[in-house]
Amino acid sequence: MTDIVDPVLEAYAEAHTTPPPPHLVAVAIETQDTLDFPGMMVGTLEGRFLEMLVFAQRPRWVLEIGTFSGYSALAMAAGLPPDGRITTCELNPAHAEVALRNIATSPYAGRIEVIEGPALQTVTFLDGPFDFVFIDADKPSYLAYYEAVLPKLAAGGLIAADNTLWSGNVVDEKDSSDNTRAIRAFNDTVAADPRVVCVQLTVRDGVTLIRRADDVARLR
C-alpha cells in the first residue's frame, strides 16, 4: 500500500499517539512476519482511531466485514462499553484461524465472535441492528456490503469504510483496475446517496464515515 500522507508526518503522528498494548503489538509482528499482504492490517494510527470511534459511539453490537489477523477487531474491542460485542466476518479460513488464535489470547476473547464464510451471507442471517459497522474486505463487494448493512444500521449508528482513497489511485485517471474502479463507484454512490451523510477522511488509506440522513428524526 502506497503512503498517501508524508511518511515523516505519519511517523510524527504515530509518535504522538498512545502506543498499542502488548497483545496488539504481538498481533502486528505476527501479521508482518507470517501473512501475505500484511499491509491489509490497520496500523497503530487507524487502530486507535477505530477504538476512539467505538468509545464515542458506545455500541452494543459492532459488525466488522473483513477480519484478517484480528488486529482491527481487537483495537475496537478496547473501546467497547461493558455490554458491547463484536461480530467479525472472514472469508479466508487461514486468516480466520490466525484471528481466532489472536483473539483467544487477548483480554477480549469473550466479546469477539469470528464467523467464517461469505460476509454477505452472514449479514443476511444477522438481524441487527448494528451500532457500528467497519467495512474492510474485498473492494468489488463494497457496494453490496453497504446496501446490506444500511437497512440494519441502528438509530445513531455509524459505518466506517476503509481504503476509500486506495493509495491515491482513485484520482489516477490511468488506473482502470477492478479494485480502483470498485472504490470509485463506492465513493461516488455514497456521496450522492440522499439516504446518508458521509465524510471522507485521509486517515491512512482513506476512511469514509457514513450515517443515515434521517437519524435526527429517528433519535427524537
CYANA upper distance limits for C-alpha pairs under 8 A (distance plus 0.5 A):
  1 MET  CA     39 GLY  CA      6.64
  1 MET  CA    167 SER  CA      6.58
  1 MET  CA    205 ASP  CA      8.45
  2 THR  CA    167 SER  CA      5.51
  2 THR  CA    168 GLY  CA      8.35
  3 ASP  CA      7 PRO  CA      7.43
  3 ASP  CA    167 SER  CA      6.78
  3 ASP  CA    204 ARG  CA      7.90
  3 ASP  CA    205 ASP  CA      7.82
  4 ILE  CA    167 SER  CA      6.34
  4 ILE  CA    168 GLY  CA      6.67
  4 ILE  CA    202 THR  CA      8.30
  4 ILE  CA    204 ARG  CA      7.58
  4 ILE  CA    205 ASP  CA      7.17
  5 VAL  CA      9 LEU  CA      7.51
  5 VAL  CA     10 GLU  CA      6.86
  5 VAL  CA    202 THR  CA      8.35
  5 VAL  CA    204 ARG  CA      7.75
  6 ASP  CA     10 GLU  CA      6.67
  7 PRO  CA     11 ALA  CA      6.52
  8 VAL  CA     12 TYR  CA      6.69
  9 LEU  CA     13 ALA  CA      6.56
 10 GLU  CA     14 GLU  CA      6.68
 11 ALA  CA     15 ALA  CA      6.57
 12 TYR  CA     16 HIS  CA      6.84
 13 ALA  CA     17 THR  CA      6.80
 13 ALA  CA     45 LEU  CA      8.16
 14 GLU  CA     19 PRO  CA      8.42
 14 GLU  CA     44 THR  CA      7.34
 14 GLU  CA     45 LEU  CA      6.49
 15 ALA  CA     19 PRO  CA      8.43
 17 THR  CA     45 LEU  CA      7.56
 17 THR  CA     48 ARG  CA      8.39
 18 THR  CA     48 ARG  CA      8.37
 19 PRO  CA     44 THR  CA      7.72
 20 PRO  CA     24 LEU  CA      6.50
 20 PRO  CA     25 VAL  CA      6.83
 20 PRO  CA     44 THR  CA      7.14
 20 PRO  CA     48 ARG  CA      8.27
 21 PRO  CA     25 VAL  CA      6.90
 22 PRO  CA     26 ALA  CA      6.68
 23 HIS  CA     27 VAL  CA      6.86
 23 HIS  CA    106 SER  CA      6.78
 24 LEU  CA     28 ALA  CA      6.65
 24 LEU  CA     71 TYR  CA      6.99
 24 LEU  CA     74 LEU  CA      7.87
 24 LEU  CA     75 ALA  CA      8.01
 25 VAL  CA     29 ILE  CA      6.75
 26 ALA  CA     30 GLU  CA      6.68
 27 VAL  CA     31 THR  CA      6.53
 27 VAL  CA     69 SER  CA      7.75
 27 VAL  CA     70 GLY  CA      8.21
 27 VAL  CA     71 TYR  CA      6.88
 27 VAL  CA    102 ASN  CA      7.17
 28 ALA  CA     32 GLN  CA      6.66
 28 ALA  CA     41 MET  CA      8.36
 28 ALA  CA     71 TYR  CA      7.62
 29 ILE  CA     33 ASP  CA      6.60
 30 GLU  CA     34 THR  CA      6.26
 30 GLU  CA     35 LEU  CA      8.13
 31 THR  CA     35 LEU  CA      5.79
 31 THR  CA     38 PRO  CA      6.28
 31 THR  CA     41 MET  CA      8.19
 31 THR  CA     69 SER  CA      7.04
 32 GLN  CA     38 PRO  CA      5.71
 40 MET  CA     68 PHE  CA      8.08
 41 MET  CA     68 PHE  CA      7.47
 41 MET  CA     69 SER  CA      7.80
 41 MET  CA     71 TYR  CA      7.28
 41 MET  CA     72 SER  CA      7.88
 42 VAL  CA     46 GLU  CA      6.26
 42 VAL  CA     47 GLY  CA      6.48
 42 VAL  CA     71 TYR  CA      7.55
 42 VAL  CA     72 SER  CA      6.74
 43 GLY  CA     47 GLY  CA      6.29
 44 THR  CA     48 ARG  CA      6.70
 45 LEU  CA     49 PHE  CA      6.60
 45 LEU  CA    204 ARG  CA      8.13
 46 GLU  CA     50 LEU  CA      6.54
 46 GLU  CA    203 VAL  CA      7.41
 46 GLU  CA    204 ARG  CA      7.20
 47 GLY  CA     51 GLU  CA      6.74
 47 GLY  CA     71 TYR  CA      8.18
 47 GLY  CA     72 SER  CA      6.46
 47 GLY  CA     75 ALA  CA      5.85
 47 GLY  CA     76 MET  CA      7.78
 48 ARG  CA     52 MET  CA      6.62
 48 ARG  CA     75 ALA  CA      7.20
 49 PHE  CA     53 LEU  CA      6.78
 50 LEU  CA     54 VAL  CA      6.70
 50 LEU  CA     72 SER  CA      8.14
 50 LEU  CA     75 ALA  CA      7.40
 50 LEU  CA     76 MET  CA      6.22
 51 GLU  CA     55 PHE  CA      6.53
 51 GLU  CA     75 ALA  CA      6.10
 51 GLU  CA     76 MET  CA      4.90
 51 GLU  CA     77 ALA  CA      7.68
 51 GLU  CA     78 ALA  CA      6.77
 51 GLU  CA     79 GLY  CA      5.50
 52 MET  CA     56 ALA  CA      6.58
 52 MET  CA     76 MET  CA      8.48
 52 MET  CA     79 GLY  CA      7.02
 53 LEU  CA     57 GLN  CA      6.47
 53 LEU  CA     79 GLY  CA      8.40
 54 VAL  CA     58 ARG  CA      6.41
 54 VAL  CA     59 PRO  CA      7.04
 54 VAL  CA     76 MET  CA      6.67
 54 VAL  CA     79 GLY  CA      5.82
 54 VAL  CA     80 LEU  CA      6.73
 54 VAL  CA    132 PHE  CA      7.84
 55 PHE  CA     59 PRO  CA      8.47
 55 PHE  CA     79 GLY  CA      4.77
 55 PHE  CA     80 LEU  CA      6.48
 55 PHE  CA     81 PRO  CA      7.79
 57 GLN  CA    131 ASP  CA      8.19
 57 GLN  CA    132 PHE  CA      8.08
 57 GLN  CA    157 GLY  CA      8.30
 58 ARG  CA     79 GLY  CA      8.28
 58 ARG  CA     80 LEU  CA      6.80
 58 ARG  CA     81 PRO  CA      6.13
 58 ARG  CA     84 GLY  CA      8.16
 59 PRO  CA     80 LEU  CA      7.21
 59 PRO  CA     81 PRO  CA      7.42
 59 PRO  CA     84 GLY  CA      6.46
 59 PRO  CA    130 PHE  CA      8.45
 59 PRO  CA    131 ASP  CA      5.57
 59 PRO  CA    132 PHE  CA      6.82
 60 ARG  CA     80 LEU  CA      8.18
 60 ARG  CA     81 PRO  CA      7.65
 60 ARG  CA     83 ASP  CA      6.44
 60 ARG  CA     84 GLY  CA      4.47
 60 ARG  CA     85 ARG  CA      6.56
 60 ARG  CA    130 PHE  CA      8.38
 60 ARG  CA    131 ASP  CA      7.05
 61 TRP  CA     84 GLY  CA      6.23
 61 TRP  CA     85 ARG  CA      5.69
 61 TRP  CA     86 ILE  CA      6.35
 61 TRP  CA     87 THR  CA      8.03
 61 TRP  CA    128 GLY  CA      8.43
 61 TRP  CA    129 PRO  CA      8.07
 61 TRP  CA    130 PHE  CA      5.87
 61 TRP  CA    131 ASP  CA      6.10
 61 TRP  CA    132 PHE  CA      7.33
 62 VAL  CA     84 GLY  CA      8.13
 62 VAL  CA     85 ARG  CA      6.71
 62 VAL  CA     86 ILE  CA      5.08
 62 VAL  CA     87 THR  CA      6.70
 62 VAL  CA    130 PHE  CA      6.43
 62 VAL  CA    131 ASP  CA      6.49
 62 VAL  CA    132 PHE  CA      5.32
 62 VAL  CA    133 VAL  CA      6.28
 62 VAL  CA    134 PHE  CA      8.33
 63 LEU  CA     86 ILE  CA      6.38
 63 LEU  CA     87 THR  CA      5.49
 63 LEU  CA     88 THR  CA      6.31
 63 LEU  CA     89 CYS  CA      8.46
 63 LEU  CA    130 PHE  CA      6.91
 63 LEU  CA    132 PHE  CA      6.82
 63 LEU  CA    133 VAL  CA      5.23
 63 LEU  CA    134 PHE  CA      6.86
 64 GLU  CA     73 ALA  CA      7.80
 64 GLU  CA     86 ILE  CA      7.80
 64 GLU  CA     87 THR  CA      6.69
 64 GLU  CA     88 THR  CA      4.92
 64 GLU  CA     89 CYS  CA      6.66
 64 GLU  CA    133 VAL  CA      6.20
 64 GLU  CA    134 PHE  CA      5.21
 64 GLU  CA    135 ILE  CA      6.57
 64 GLU  CA    136 ASP  CA      8.09
 65 ILE  CA     88 THR  CA      6.40
 65 ILE  CA     89 CYS  CA      5.49
 65 ILE  CA     90 GLU  CA      7.44
 65 ILE  CA    119 ALA  CA      6.89
 65 ILE  CA    133 VAL  CA      8.24
 65 ILE  CA    134 PHE  CA      6.69
 65 ILE  CA    135 ILE  CA      5.41
 65 ILE  CA    136 ASP  CA      6.30
 65 ILE  CA    137 ALA  CA      6.51
 66 GLY  CA     88 THR  CA      7.31
 66 GLY  CA     89 CYS  CA      6.02
 66 GLY  CA     90 GLU  CA      5.69
 66 GLY  CA     91 LEU  CA      8.10
 66 GLY  CA    119 ALA  CA      8.49
 66 GLY  CA    135 ILE  CA      7.24
 66 GLY  CA    136 ASP  CA      5.63
 66 GLY  CA    137 ALA  CA      5.02
 66 GLY  CA    138 ASP  CA      8.47
 67 THR  CA     71 TYR  CA      8.34
 67 THR  CA     72 SER  CA      7.82
 67 THR  CA     73 ALA  CA      7.51
 67 THR  CA     88 THR  CA      6.36
 67 THR  CA     89 CYS  CA      6.44
 67 THR  CA     90 GLU  CA      5.71
 67 THR  CA     95 HIS  CA      7.96
 67 THR  CA     96 ALA  CA      7.62
 67 THR  CA     99 ALA  CA      7.54
 67 THR  CA    114 VAL  CA      8.33
 67 THR  CA    136 ASP  CA      8.42
 68 PHE  CA     90 GLU  CA      7.37
 68 PHE  CA     95 HIS  CA      5.70
 68 PHE  CA     96 ALA  CA      7.35
 68 PHE  CA     98 VAL  CA      8.47
 68 PHE  CA     99 ALA  CA      7.16
 69 SER  CA     95 HIS  CA      6.28
 69 SER  CA     96 ALA  CA      7.68
 69 SER  CA     98 VAL  CA      6.10
 69 SER  CA     99 ALA  CA      4.95
 69 SER  CA    102 ASN  CA      7.91
 70 GLY  CA     74 LEU  CA      6.65
 70 GLY  CA     98 VAL  CA      8.09
 70 GLY  CA     99 ALA  CA      4.95
 70 GLY  CA    100 LEU  CA      7.99
 70 GLY  CA    102 ASN  CA      7.13
 70 GLY  CA    103 ILE  CA      7.27
 71 TYR  CA     75 ALA  CA      6.59
 71 TYR  CA     99 ALA  CA      8.40
 72 SER  CA     76 MET  CA      6.66
 73 ALA  CA     77 ALA  CA      6.57
 73 ALA  CA     86 ILE  CA      7.73
 73 ALA  CA     88 THR  CA      7.71
 73 ALA  CA    112 ILE  CA      7.95
 74 LEU  CA     78 ALA  CA      7.20
 74 LEU  CA    103 ILE  CA      7.56
 74 LEU  CA    106 SER  CA      8.39
 74 LEU  CA    108 TYR  CA      7.68
 75 ALA  CA     79 GLY  CA      8.11
 76 MET  CA     80 LEU  CA      7.36
 77 ALA  CA     85 ARG  CA      8.04
 77 ALA  CA     86 ILE  CA      7.72
 77 ALA  CA    108 TYR  CA      7.18
 77 ALA  CA    111 ARG  CA      8.05
 77 ALA  CA    112 ILE  CA      8.16
 78 ALA  CA    108 TYR  CA      8.48
 80 LEU  CA     84 GLY  CA      5.78
 80 LEU  CA     85 ARG  CA      7.63
 84 GLY  CA    111 ARG  CA      7.89
 85 ARG  CA    111 ARG  CA      5.43
 85 ARG  CA    112 ILE  CA      6.51
 86 ILE  CA    111 ARG  CA      6.76
 86 ILE  CA    112 ILE  CA      5.23
 86 ILE  CA    113 GLU  CA      6.70
 87 THR  CA    112 ILE  CA      6.42
 87 THR  CA    113 GLU  CA      5.31
 87 THR  CA    114 VAL  CA      6.55
 87 THR  CA    115 ILE  CA      7.72
 88 THR  CA    112 ILE  CA      7.82
 88 THR  CA    113 GLU  CA      6.66
 88 THR  CA    114 VAL  CA      5.47
 88 THR  CA    115 ILE  CA      6.68
 89 CYS  CA    114 VAL  CA      6.45
 89 CYS  CA    115 ILE  CA      5.46
 89 CYS  CA    116 GLU  CA      6.45
 89 CYS  CA    117 GLY  CA      7.52
 89 CYS  CA    118 PRO  CA      8.07
 89 CYS  CA    119 ALA  CA      6.08
 89 CYS  CA    122 THR  CA      7.86
 90 GLU  CA     95 HIS  CA      7.71
 90 GLU  CA     96 ALA  CA      6.40
 90 GLU  CA    114 VAL  CA      7.66
 90 GLU  CA    115 ILE  CA      6.82
 90 GLU  CA    116 GLU  CA      5.46
 90 GLU  CA    117 GLY  CA      6.51
 90 GLU  CA    118 PRO  CA      7.68
 90 GLU  CA    119 ALA  CA      7.41
 91 LEU  CA     96 ALA  CA      8.04
 91 LEU  CA    116 GLU  CA      6.06
 91 LEU  CA    117 GLY  CA      5.00
 91 LEU  CA    118 PRO  CA      5.85
 91 LEU  CA    119 ALA  CA      7.52
 92 ASN  CA     96 ALA  CA      6.71
 92 ASN  CA    116 GLU  CA      7.89
 92 ASN  CA    117 GLY  CA      7.99
 93 PRO  CA     97 GLU  CA      6.63
 93 PRO  CA    116 GLU  CA      7.31
 94 ALA  CA     98 VAL  CA      6.93
 95 HIS  CA     99 ALA  CA      6.63
 96 ALA  CA    100 LEU  CA      6.51
 96 ALA  CA    114 VAL  CA      7.66
 96 ALA  CA    116 GLU  CA      7.03
 97 GLU  CA    101 ARG  CA      6.80
 98 VAL  CA    102 ASN  CA      6.75
 99 ALA  CA    103 ILE  CA      6.50
 99 ALA  CA    114 VAL  CA      8.41
100 LEU  CA    104 ALA  CA      6.47
100 LEU  CA    114 VAL  CA      7.42
101 ARG  CA    105 THR  CA      7.05
102 ASN  CA    106 SER  CA      6.95
103 ILE  CA    107 PRO  CA      8.41
103 ILE  CA    108 TYR  CA      7.15
103 ILE  CA    109 ALA  CA      5.73
103 ILE  CA    112 ILE  CA      7.86
104 ALA  CA    108 TYR  CA      8.14
104 ALA  CA    109 ALA  CA      5.30
105 THR  CA    109 ALA  CA      7.38
108 TYR  CA    112 ILE  CA      7.13
115 ILE  CA    122 THR  CA      8.06
117 GLY  CA    121 GLN  CA      8.13
117 GLY  CA    122 THR  CA      7.78
118 PRO  CA    122 THR  CA      7.02
119 ALA  CA    123 VAL  CA      6.57
119 ALA  CA    145 TYR  CA      8.45
120 LEU  CA    124 THR  CA      6.71
120 LEU  CA    144 ALA  CA      8.19
120 LEU  CA    145 TYR  CA      7.09
120 LEU  CA    148 ALA  CA      7.69
121 GLN  CA    125 PHE  CA      7.25
122 THR  CA    126 LEU  CA      6.86
123 VAL  CA    127 ASP  CA      8.30
123 VAL  CA    148 ALA  CA      7.41
123 VAL  CA    149 VAL  CA      7.67
124 THR  CA    148 ALA  CA      7.98
127 ASP  CA    152 LYS  CA      7.77
128 GLY  CA    152 LYS  CA      5.99
128 GLY  CA    153 LEU  CA      7.71
128 GLY  CA    154 ALA  CA      8.18
129 PRO  CA    152 LYS  CA      5.47
129 PRO  CA    153 LEU  CA      5.86
129 PRO  CA    154 ALA  CA      5.36
130 PHE  CA    149 VAL  CA      8.47
130 PHE  CA    152 LYS  CA      6.71
130 PHE  CA    153 LEU  CA      5.48
130 PHE  CA    154 ALA  CA      5.91
130 PHE  CA    157 GLY  CA      7.39
131 ASP  CA    153 LEU  CA      6.69
131 ASP  CA    154 ALA  CA      5.69
131 ASP  CA    155 ALA  CA      8.09
131 ASP  CA    156 GLY  CA      7.68
131 ASP  CA    157 GLY  CA      4.90
131 ASP  CA    158 LEU  CA      6.88
132 PHE  CA    153 LEU  CA      8.12
132 PHE  CA    157 GLY  CA      6.08
132 PHE  CA    158 LEU  CA      5.41
132 PHE  CA    159 ILE  CA      6.30
132 PHE  CA    160 ALA  CA      8.25
133 VAL  CA    149 VAL  CA      8.30
133 VAL  CA    158 LEU  CA      6.86
133 VAL  CA    159 ILE  CA      5.12
133 VAL  CA    160 ALA  CA      6.60
134 PHE  CA    159 ILE  CA      6.47
134 PHE  CA    160 ALA  CA      5.34
134 PHE  CA    161 ALA  CA      6.40
134 PHE  CA    162 ASP  CA      8.00
135 ILE  CA    142 TYR  CA      8.02
135 ILE  CA    145 TYR  CA      8.08
135 ILE  CA    159 ILE  CA      8.03
135 ILE  CA    160 ALA  CA      6.72
135 ILE  CA    161 ALA  CA      5.18
135 ILE  CA    162 ASP  CA      6.62
136 ASP  CA    161 ALA  CA      6.84
136 ASP  CA    162 ASP  CA      5.77
136 ASP  CA    163 ASN  CA      7.87
137 ALA  CA    141 SER  CA      8.36
137 ALA  CA    142 TYR  CA      8.09
138 ASP  CA    142 TYR  CA      7.47
139 LYS  CA    179 ASN  CA      6.06
139 LYS  CA    182 ALA  CA      6.52
139 LYS  CA    183 ILE  CA      6.82
140 PRO  CA    178 ASP  CA      7.59
140 PRO  CA    179 ASN  CA      6.56
140 PRO  CA    182 ALA  CA      5.49
140 PRO  CA    183 ILE  CA      7.90
141 SER  CA    145 TYR  CA      6.65
141 SER  CA    182 ALA  CA      8.33
142 TYR  CA    146 TYR  CA      6.60
142 TYR  CA    182 ALA  CA      7.94
142 TYR  CA    183 ILE  CA      7.97
142 TYR  CA    186 PHE  CA      7.01
143 LEU  CA    147 GLU  CA      6.69
143 LEU  CA    185 ALA  CA      8.39
143 LEU  CA    186 PHE  CA      6.10
144 ALA  CA    148 ALA  CA      6.59
145 TYR  CA    149 VAL  CA      6.70
146 TYR  CA    150 LEU  CA      6.43
147 GLU  CA    151 PRO  CA      7.80
148 ALA  CA    152 LYS  CA      8.06
149 VAL  CA    153 LEU  CA      6.70
150 LEU  CA    212 ARG  CA      8.43
153 LEU  CA    157 GLY  CA      6.11
153 LEU  CA    158 LEU  CA      7.88
155 ALA  CA    215 ASP  CA      6.44
155 ALA  CA    218 ARG  CA      6.60
155 ALA  CA    219 LEU  CA      6.73
156 GLY  CA    211 ARG  CA      7.81
156 GLY  CA    212 ARG  CA      8.25
156 GLY  CA    215 ASP  CA      6.37
156 GLY  CA    219 LEU  CA      7.42
157 GLY  CA    211 ARG  CA      6.83
157 GLY  CA    212 ARG  CA      8.14
158 LEU  CA    209 LEU  CA      7.35
158 LEU  CA    210 ILE  CA      6.23
158 LEU  CA    211 ARG  CA      5.53
158 LEU  CA    212 ARG  CA      8.41
159 ILE  CA    208 THR  CA      8.46
159 ILE  CA    209 LEU  CA      6.21
159 ILE  CA    210 ILE  CA      5.46
159 ILE  CA    211 ARG  CA      6.93
160 ALA  CA    207 VAL  CA      6.97
160 ALA  CA    208 THR  CA      6.08
160 ALA  CA    209 LEU  CA      5.11
160 ALA  CA    210 ILE  CA      6.85
161 ALA  CA    207 VAL  CA      6.04
161 ALA  CA    208 THR  CA      5.63
161 ALA  CA    209 LEU  CA      7.10
162 ASP  CA    205 ASP  CA      7.64
162 ASP  CA    206 GLY  CA      6.63
162 ASP  CA    207 VAL  CA      5.14
162 ASP  CA    208 THR  CA      7.16
163 ASN  CA    167 SER  CA      8.14
163 ASN  CA    204 ARG  CA      8.49
163 ASN  CA    205 ASP  CA      5.30
163 ASN  CA    206 GLY  CA      5.42
163 ASN  CA    207 VAL  CA      6.56
164 THR  CA    183 ILE  CA      6.54
164 THR  CA    184 ARG  CA      8.42
164 THR  CA    187 ASN  CA      7.46
164 THR  CA    200 GLN  CA      8.25
164 THR  CA    205 ASP  CA      7.25
164 THR  CA    206 GLY  CA      5.30
164 THR  CA    207 VAL  CA      6.29
164 THR  CA    208 THR  CA      7.03
165 LEU  CA    169 ASN  CA      7.33
165 LEU  CA    170 VAL  CA      6.38
165 LEU  CA    183 ILE  CA      8.23
165 LEU  CA    202 THR  CA      8.05
165 LEU  CA    205 ASP  CA      6.18
165 LEU  CA    206 GLY  CA      5.12
165 LEU  CA    207 VAL  CA      8.13
166 TRP  CA    170 VAL  CA      6.73
166 TRP  CA    180 THR  CA      7.39
166 TRP  CA    183 ILE  CA      7.87
166 TRP  CA    205 ASP  CA      6.36
166 TRP  CA    206 GLY  CA      7.42
167 SER  CA    205 ASP  CA      6.22
168 GLY  CA    172 ASP  CA      7.73
168 GLY  CA    205 ASP  CA      8.34
169 ASN  CA    175 ASP  CA      7.10
169 ASN  CA    180 THR  CA      7.07
170 VAL  CA    175 ASP  CA      8.25
170 VAL  CA    180 THR  CA      6.53
170 VAL  CA    181 ARG  CA      8.21
170 VAL  CA    183 ILE  CA      7.75
170 VAL  CA    184 ARG  CA      6.50
175 ASP  CA    180 THR  CA      7.40
176 SER  CA    180 THR  CA      6.94
176 SER  CA    181 ARG  CA      6.56
177 SER  CA    181 ARG  CA      6.64
178 ASP  CA    182 ALA  CA      6.54
179 ASN  CA    183 ILE  CA      6.72
180 THR  CA    184 ARG  CA      6.67
181 ARG  CA    185 ALA  CA      6.61
182 ALA  CA    186 PHE  CA      6.67
183 ILE  CA    187 ASN  CA      6.58
184 ARG  CA    188 ASP  CA      6.56
185 ALA  CA    189 THR  CA      6.48
186 PHE  CA    190 VAL  CA      6.62
187 ASN  CA    191 ALA  CA      6.58
188 ASP  CA    192 ALA  CA      6.73
189 THR  CA    193 ASP  CA      6.46
190 VAL  CA    196 VAL  CA      7.87
190 VAL  CA    198 CYS  CA      7.79
191 ALA  CA    197 VAL  CA      8.25
191 ALA  CA    198 CYS  CA      7.13
194 PRO  CA    213 ALA  CA      7.68
195 ARG  CA    212 ARG  CA      6.39
195 ARG  CA    213 ALA  CA      5.83
195 ARG  CA    214 ASP  CA      7.79
196 VAL  CA    210 ILE  CA      6.99
196 VAL  CA    211 ARG  CA      6.01
196 VAL  CA    212 ARG  CA      4.76
196 VAL  CA    213 ALA  CA      4.86
196 VAL  CA    214 ASP  CA      8.20
197 VAL  CA    210 ILE  CA      6.26
197 VAL  CA    211 ARG  CA      5.91
197 VAL  CA    212 ARG  CA      6.63
197 VAL  CA    213 ALA  CA      5.88
198 CYS  CA    208 THR  CA      7.24
198 CYS  CA    209 LEU  CA      5.95
198 CYS  CA    210 ILE  CA      4.85
198 CYS  CA    211 ARG  CA      6.95
199 VAL  CA    208 THR  CA      6.13
199 VAL  CA    209 LEU  CA      5.87
199 VAL  CA    210 ILE  CA      7.25
200 GLN  CA    206 GLY  CA      7.40
200 GLN  CA    207 VAL  CA      6.41
200 GLN  CA    208 THR  CA      4.71
200 GLN  CA    209 LEU  CA      6.91
201 LEU  CA    206 GLY  CA      6.06
201 LEU  CA    207 VAL  CA      5.70
201 LEU  CA    208 THR  CA      6.43
201 LEU  CA    209 LEU  CA      8.35
202 THR  CA    206 GLY  CA      5.18
202 THR  CA    207 VAL  CA      7.10
203 VAL  CA    207 VAL  CA      6.47
211 ARG  CA    215 ASP  CA      8.03
214 ASP  CA    218 ARG  CA      6.71
215 ASP  CA    219 LEU  CA      6.37
216 VAL  CA    220 ARG  CA      7.10
